[in-house]
Amino acid sequence: MGLPPPTALFLGVLLLHGILKPLWGELVFIPPFIRMSGPLVRASLVGDTEDVTLSLAVLQDKAGLLPVPDCGILHNEIGDWSLTVTPSVVRPEDVLEVTVRLKRGLQGCSSNETISFPESPCIVQTLLVSASHNSSCLAHLLIQVEIYANSSLAHNASENVTVIPNQVYQPLGPCPCNLTAGACDVRCCCDQECSSGLIELFRESCFTGVFGGDVTPPFDQLCSVQRAHGVPDWFPFLCVQSSLANSPFLGYFYHGSVSSREHSSSEVYLHTNPKDFSDFGYKQGDPVMTVNKAYFTIPQVSLAGQCMQNAPVAFLQNFDVWCITDLEVYQEPDDIVNAKIKNGAMGGIVTPKVTYEEATNLDKFITSTETLLSNGSAPRNVNVEEHYIFRWNNNTISEINVKIIRAEINAHQKGIMAQRFTVKFLSYNSGNEKETSGNPGYQLGKPVRALNTNGMNVTTLHLWQSAGKGWCRTATFKPILFGENAFSGCLLDVGIDESCTQLRENAAGLFDSLVQATHVAMRGNSDYSDLSDGWLKIIRAERPDTGAEPAVSSANGTCLDVPAQLSIRILFSDAGAVEGVTQQEILGTETRFSSVNWQFQCGLTCEDKTDLFPLSASVHFIKIPAQLPRPLTRFQINFTEYDCNRNEVCWPHLLYPLTQYYQGESYAQCVAKGFLLLSLLMLAVFLSNPWTRICKAWNSATI
């Protein structure tokens, strides 16, 4: 449906005028021409809009000519149309938002309601919006209206409940882009409510893929699929004969009759009525209960790294986590002193014993985004650390000790706070003896035991636990856990007056603070008092000499061979099993340094400036097999198509029960069952019809 020649000519004049007028600094409509297919359109009037009035007119095409716009007569409403003008939110002094809408509905537009989308439009008009000042026309907006009766752009969607088909057989329906009932959806070429003439208007822009109706694409295993390359020779023998209705999307969706509510990312699902079996004693992993038949909760970190505020504490399961909290939304928790926890015996109750301490270094926990001045408001207390120690006896809890470290901050303090929560279960008769990391082998997630033979009180190896601004001087330590590779770092502040020798000594000293031990324990229960009880000396690779200056001068601000990275490699292997549980032991530990050449960066001036030198430390656990793997043969190296780890088809496993990889039964039983199967197969061959004919032919020939 093209525009008549006068309209097209007028449109060309408006477009040219609309492009040139912003260059002259005059008023202009953006866009100057709109093709309207719905009940509402918007445009912007840009320029000097002071004392400018707008009017709306319906242009009547008489004898192929459009009338000359008359700005002396102002109309905001004419016929079925209304004009609304509002200042722009961004620049109200220079931009006006113009809205033209149809006042009446489209219910009586079509006499034949059975036609979902008629061929001819319901409303065809030409509207002109004029901007004028003192009856002088300054800018024009031309609107060509073509509205269909049941268009999805002007038709309210049906409120009837859509019956979703069984997605086991129809995963997405025949036409997923058909979103409006009883109307044609633009660009949805599979919509049965669109006539062929309408589809021709947007055939070049149809939705593709599954959303466009291709819900049963042919999959690669179909015999009818002919791929140009990459088809193996055996494809015709193992391809699948299937109907295209057997979509590969089947089974990927739930039944669509009921849609469950989506839980937020920070929401944790808990039973509304938690099951309480604590009166008969706790088992490992059971949630600790209160007298109100509710879970005893402490903030913990989920697998996704998010902090769960109401996570239940599990019996005999230790944890040490850090949670990040915004101070603006932080809420003071309930007083732990009033908590009454079931001890695991009938009617038994244990009350936590709480001690409070004041935090000494707030930069370790709080990163302030805004410096607040004292405004006379009362400060508030926040808990930065909470340490829980549960004493257990058999399947009961005998005592709970809690140490809370608090910090006093401004009542309107803003920033991010790091909180630490620890839970540790100890035996009721345990003293101050060192905790083991396994018995006898290491357990995953337990600290690596370490020992210093020079008399220092060292129990494990460490990495940095940076907080706040990440400075090394405020960073704390976290233990290296067995079997968990980790990486940490901090920033060393360097003054302009420091020498390269001093920088090397400071960096080396920080690295030495991580590994103060001389030996590590081979097993998780090695005795600290007996050096011969499985203690291995740490192998320290040679590091750069911190006292010797390199031959190259460092007068230009460049320091050579500065220790920047510490790599800790721990070798371990399986050393047997105890009651079916694999025991793992450490075979050796090595520390190695990496150095860099570093130059002080101070910008234009270097007076009283400090720069930051990054330090990093990593630990890597390497598992050594108990037996060396069998070397690959020349055939396995050259012919990788028979490698089961690189191909989908594994020919060596064709007779899998008779190979060494099958561990379900003993090899003798597999061979016996294989011979039994072979004998049955031979018996079936002898009793088959072709074999009987051969025997009869042989007997007749001999006679």
Stockholm file with secondary structure:
# STOCKHOLM 1.0

chainA/1-703         MGLPPPTALFLGVLLLHGILKPLWGELVFIPPFIRMSGPLVRASLVGDTEDVTLSLAVLQDKAGLLPVPDCGILHNEIGDWSLTVTPSVVRPEDVLEVTVRLKRGLQGCSSNETISFPESPCIVQTLLVSASHNSSCLAHLLIQVEIYANSSLAHNASENVTVIPNQVYQPLGPCPCNLTAGACDVRCCCDQECSSGLIELFRESCFTGVFGGDVTPPFDQLCSVQRAHGVPDWFPFLCVQSSLANSPFLGYFYHGSVSSREHSSSEVYLHTNPKDFSDFGYKQGDPVMTVNKAYFTIPQVSLAGQCMQNAPVAFLQNFDVWCITDLEVYQEPDDIVNAKIKNGAMGGIVTPKVTYEEATNLDKFITSTETLLSNGSAPRNVNVEEHYIFRWNNNTISEINVKIIRAEINAHQKGIMAQRFTVKFLSYNSGNEKETSGNPGYQLGKPVRALNTNGMNVTTLHLWQSAGKGWCRTATFKPILFGENAFSGCLLDVGIDESCTQLRENAAGLFDSLVQATHVAMRGNSDYSDLSDGWLKIIRAERPDTGAEPAVSSANGTCLDVPAQLSIRILFSDAGAVEGVTQQEILGTETRFSSVNWQFQCGLTCEDKTDLFPLSASVHFIKIPAQLPRPLTRFQINFTEYDCNRNEVCWPHLLYPLTQYYQGESYAQCVAKGFLLLSLLMLAVFLSNPWTRICKAWNSATI
#=GR chainA/1-703 SS CCCCHHHHHHHHHHHHHHHHHHHHTCCEEESSEEEECSSEEEEEEESCCTTCEEEEEEECCBTTBCCCCCCSSCCSEETTEEEEEEECSSCTTTEEEEEEEECSCSTTSCSCTTCSSCSSCSEEEEEEEEEEETTEEEEEEEEEEEECTTCTTSSCCCCSCCCCCCTTTCSSCSCTTCCSTTSCCTTCTTCTTSCHHHHHHSGGGCCCTTTTTCCSCCCTTBTTCCCSSCCCTTHHHHCBCCCTTSCTTTTSSCCTTCCCCCCCTTCCCCCSSCCCCGGGCCCTTCBCBBTTSCBCBCCEECTTSCEETTCBCBTTCCEEEEEEEETTTCCCCCCGGGCCEECSSTTCEECCEEEEEECSCGGGTEEESSCCCCCSCCCEEEEEEEEEEEEEETTEEEEEEEEEEEEEECTTCCEEEEEEEEEEEEETTCCSCCCCSCSSSBCTTSBCBEECTTSCCCCBCEEEECCTTCBTTTCEEEECBTTCCEEEEEEEEEETTCCHHHHHHHHHHHHHHHCCCSEEESSTTCCTTCTTTTEEECEECCCCCSSSCCSSCCTTSEEEEEEEEEEEEEEEEEEEEETTEEEEEEEEEEEEEEEEEEECCCTTCCTTCEEEEEEEEEEEEEECCSSCCCCCCHHHHHCGGGCTTTCSCCGGGTTGGGSTTCCSSCHHHHHHHHHHHHHHHHHHHHTSHHHHHHHHHHHHHHC
#=GC SS_cons         CCCCHHHHHHHHHHHHHHHHHHHHTCCEEESSEEEECSSEEEEEEESCCTTCEEEEEEECCBTTBCCCCCCSSCCSEETTEEEEEEECSSCTTTEEEEEEEECSCSTTSCSCTTCSSCSSCSEEEEEEEEEEETTEEEEEEEEEEEECTTCTTSSCCCCSCCCCCCTTTCSSCSCTTCCSTTSCCTTCTTCTTSCHHHHHHSGGGCCCTTTTTCCSCCCTTBTTCCCSSCCCTTHHHHCBCCCTTSCTTTTSSCCTTCCCCCCCTTCCCCCSSCCCCGGGCCCTTCBCBBTTSCBCBCCEECTTSCEETTCBCBTTCCEEEEEEEETTTCCCCCCGGGCCEECSSTTCEECCEEEEEECSCGGGTEEESSCCCCCSCCCEEEEEEEEEEEEEETTEEEEEEEEEEEEEECTTCCEEEEEEEEEEEEETTCCSCCCCSCSSSBCTTSBCBEECTTSCCCCBCEEEECCTTCBTTTCEEEECBTTCCEEEEEEEEEETTCCHHHHHHHHHHHHHHHCCCSEEESSTTCCTTCTTTTEEECEECCCCCSSSCCSSCCTTSEEEEEEEEEEEEEEEEEEEEETTEEEEEEEEEEEEEEEEEEECCCTTCCTTCEEEEEEEEEEEEEECCSSCCCCCCHHHHHCGGGCTTTCSCCGGGTTGGGSTTCCSSCHHHHHHHHHHHHHHHHHHHHTSHHHHHHHHHHHHHHC
//
